[in-house]
């Protein structure tokens, strides 16, 4: 597994170098040719609306009638799956060996092990709820449907996303109002990023 971490780290280093070079190019353009930078920005600064595509996904699909009309089948599947998962999470899983698969060195082993233990307990609680739901589906589907109707609350989030989907003050105006300051700051930061990326790649 350690080889995958090395590949991921090298990929991050190469991407860091690439972003540093792009940042340096933009900063130099902003310093020496702000008009060209502004014209290039107007070409790339475009807005694409995908709202019509997501409207197709914003539909309420009712599945309760099908589940409750076959409550025995779904209840048995839920009970069997929950019991199998509970046996696995309580008796078969070895968190230490599982963490070793994802982390070859011992540097962050304890932290990763604690994270896996936390998610394992979440999975156990979810399996217990699944087991209880399966028994309700088997022996008391009407009660299960009444509980579900109380918990099945619709939250409208469109108004929140509409507020986020608004164009704010353009950064281009601020950049081109002070091109020397932002150009120099971007060049210095890009130079540091490029230097660190090259040092990491050569080390």
Number of C-alpha atoms within 10 A of each C-alpha: 11 13 9 12 13 11 11 12 14 15 12 13 20 17 13 18 22 15 15 23 17 13 21 22 16 18 26 19 17 25 20 13 13 21 12 12 19 18 11 11 12 11 9 9 10 7 7 5 7 8 8 8 9 9 9 8 8 8 8 6 6 8 8 11 10 10 15 18 11 12 20 17 14 17 24 16 14 21 22 15 15 22 16 12 18 19 12 13 17 12 9 10 12 12 17 15 11 13 20 16 11 14 18 15 10 10 9 11 15 12 11 19 17 14 12 16 15 12 11 16 13 12 15 19 13 15 21 17 12 19 22 16 18 26 17 18 25 20 13 13 20 12 12 17 16 11 11 12 10 8 9 9 8 6 6 8 8 9 9 9 10 9 9 10 10 8 8 7 8 8 9 14 11 11 16 18 12 13 21 17 15 17 23 16 13 21 22 15 15 23 17 13 21 22 14 16 21 15 11 14 13 7 6
